[in-house]
Amino acid sequence: VQLQASGGGLVQAGGSLSLSCAASGRTFSSYAMGWFRQAPGKEREFVAAIRRSGDTTYYADSVEGRFAISRDNAKNTVYLQMNSLKPEDTAVYYCAAGAGIYGSSSYRRLGQYDYWGQGTLVTVSS
């Protein structure tokens, strides 16, 4: 699976951005999808995840209520709608695909994901 993230850019605090991640291959629906981010000088951290069917989503506490993850299995694409952005949301955002993820806590772990996109930079100015 190859993943291509897009949609990053510069936005003022309080604004919105929508990220997309397009996947190659015909087995997209077999993978749980996640978004992670890495700010300068920090470790990569979990942002949001969605199960294969799209019926269940998970969020980091820091983005709960502001971000929304969704997927369109017919288009092999996962989305991250980001609202009420804050300067601390500034980071490179990565999408990831995982085939054998079970248990709600597992969706938050980097090591559970098999494939990663190249990242897209989101910069939020104050």
PyMOL commands that set and color helices and strands:
alter all, ss='L'
color gray80, all
select helices_A, chain A and resi 28-30+87-89+104-108+110-112
alter helices_A, ss='H'
color red, helices_A
select strands_A, chain A and resi 3-6+9-12+17-23+32-38+45-50+57-59+67-72+77-82+91-98+115-116+120-125
alter strands_A, ss='S'
color yellow, strands_A
deselect
rebuild
show_as cartoon
